[in-house]
């Protein structure tokens, strides 16, 4: 089991096979370890879980280990990941979410947060949690413990109330909305936030539900809307129902993806730019903040940076990575942060990401506009992007260096996260690309953007030729 821990503790969370890697015994050891590493003796520790068949047992084991080490577990039961972040911020308590997000059913995982929903990565506590859990299992290779089913603390109502206080949807025009929950936790949270499921007043939203039955075996499609094949059903349904918008959530509902009224996907960068503008305007008008910072990771479209700066705010470019961005949110006091992977971070949501809050912003923008979503999206789509292109290579470092050598005089080079080359041209000649190595596989990930399709295609082919030769 100790070797399994070395394999399943990733850069930002724990993720592994249930039967052989992330067992209840391993979860128990991680519960002991997180209390020791984060200094939680005598303190509350929030634990929530998703709908996977293995999740309740893993949650009970984690809670048992934490209790044994001296913490006071605060189970909140079935929830989305952003509900755990809400509870962590609301109660100012460290927290854990049992989920493997969009991974297949045979996987599960744990996302940790420090008190106040602050991030935990390998560099900020996760490596220590791993090492302490390994040491515990070396001394206690088969720990025994009770898996009592404790009384859960219900935070759903407080979560809904808080979200509705951040984005008002009561006075928007009526919208027809199709939501694909992919049998994940969106099926639990959407009826409460968008409807009357938690006892709140109805909103002017006519919601068509797709795959809302909670089922961690994902019988209809993978809970990963980033893959185009997984939003095909949503695209068809939006057109068939004459809906104004389609929204897809991933398995733990911390990411949302959007489809316009024509059934066309709306880029996460478009959503990032749109929400950034809304948040800059909100804090300026409601809070009187003249100086505002917004984060965007380096594979977001250039339009995100341009939108932030056009609104008079400071745009801060970041590496890709969940906990890293949460740390940057705190360091810069940024009001908002956008990742092209459809993670959206909000200062007023304890600096954490929430797919639901991002979706509410899009609904509010659409509901206060006479334009269809396709027209609104077009305002934030001046460029074309390749999407992420993955290539298996023998030596990632040598290949990246070969790309750097080939483009050393063609653009500005930086090494913030992998290799980025940014063209010196502007307007109709704008271009950039980023090449990053995978953390887990011998892959290079290429993202390219340009002002025209012709420039995009030629640049992509040029970079891929170098990568393929590596």
Beta strands, then each sheet from edge to edge (+ up, - down):
strand 1: 14-17
strand 2: 44-49
strand 3: 72-78
strand 4: 94-98
strand 5: 107-114
strand 6: 118-119
strand 7: 175-180
strand 8: 205-210
strand 9: 245-249
strand 10: 256-259
strand 11: 265-266
strand 12: 293-297
strand 13: 314-318
strand 14: 336-338
strand 15: 344-346
strand 16: 384-385
strand 17: 389-392
strand 18: 411-414
strand 19: 419-423
strand 20: 431-437
strand 21: 443-450
sheet 1: 1+ 5- 4+ 2+ 3+
sheet 2: 1+ 5- 6+
sheet 3: 8+ 7+ 9+ 10- 11+
sheet 4: 13+ 12+ 14+ 15-
sheet 5: 16+ 21- 17+
sheet 6: 16+ 21- 20+ 19- 18+
end
